[in-house]
Amino acid sequence: KRRREEGEKKGRVRMAFLRGAALAILECTESEERSTCIVVLKQSLELAPTSYYDGELLRALSLILRVPELSIVQKENVLSCLQTLLDRAPQLDASDPYWRRLMGVLLLETARHTRPESGASSRSPLASSDEIKVELCRTIRMLFQRSTHLGEWARSSSASEKRATTAGGPAVAFLISTCLRLGEKEKSREVRLEAVLCLTAVVETVMTVMDIKPVLPGT
């Protein structure tokens, strides 16, 4: 009993520390300070027991990802933190507004880092990196694989600006077209691989929740 109580106490302390680190990132005004806090949070999460999961921290990370001053490397590290939590998460509910906000910010970042600049060549994307494309594809794939009640979201056709959520129908179409393009056009083998894995997760999910049966040629 004593050992269990000590374990619970350590868990509460760890949770408070990690939430505090996330809050500190949101309050940082200097890029170097923000980078340090993000790295500390990332390393602390990686060292936490594999059973550790905190929904509040997942929500905080989605807020951090929306900070406009984040550098690409900082975004990559925040996405890595999200992946660590998602890997340990129970089934997430896609009907939860917080889930939809997280998906919304991931889609926004994917669009930002994969679409070409206005008037520029289709081969000239915004300032980005192969690493962030990999991290975005991987995070979205994990979110799909860890979520339930995706049917209602995938069938929705209108977004809620008030709740900063995104509609599932257009989002799925965007993800499929983006992953197809990345899988075909990107020079990086790792980007192509993660794009294909993400595409597979999205298509499998849609086929399941929409009850779509594959039709083989000649049948």
Steps between C-alpha positions, in 0.01 A plus 500: 500500500780740594683429176180567304444830683859607430453415132178704486675793669788489249243486219325813629832684534603399147165611360527837675856548372414415139191722502712778651759457225228525235362815664850650507532444123177690440628789710848518344582817308857413394563233235804355677310472826209335319735249333650404837157446658381289205812279512459454878136401451590260219775329701284482815218337304736246348628410849151468648358148550336352190170496692505879539231691313344840568214633290552853631860494377381382157270803486782731610727366225235578238495859632879520487496387138283802420757751633592701188859567611597131507799413282494188284730314741278598793195370312680174428571454872141584598375245245739246650345568843154449351608167353635382836166577665296352216705181517391461864148636462183302556243521222430867425150622417476677164173662609687697769549867396859481630570210263365703210711801597810283508417353159431853374840635602676193354320553169587870503868423556493233230356750253756762606798272450395317184323757283699715256520875544245705308628557147798275555588178326320189625844370592575799723333439840495741791808506723481151642699184558474131424498435875185701573316336210594162646390604851168641377414188298599275790300699758185507287532126434531427872203724580284309250615165637431601863153646445143374516170648376665621181186435297310814603810716447584345161144562380489864611527759225513831688750635751433701815705819506372577849645174634802506268415153375525355153249307290583135441391470138726774356777403743504140379503617136787738577701229679454248220605745228793635707633154591470386139696804386768461767531129429550569132693829484727515807868420455542380858433126534394547866244767407359277226477205739325694778262657246401153373455368857285801586298456182444133585375586851264766366358282221459196728321715757266652244420161347421363846286784633319547169461121462655510154587160354795477260402373156760286326538527122299238317258435790 
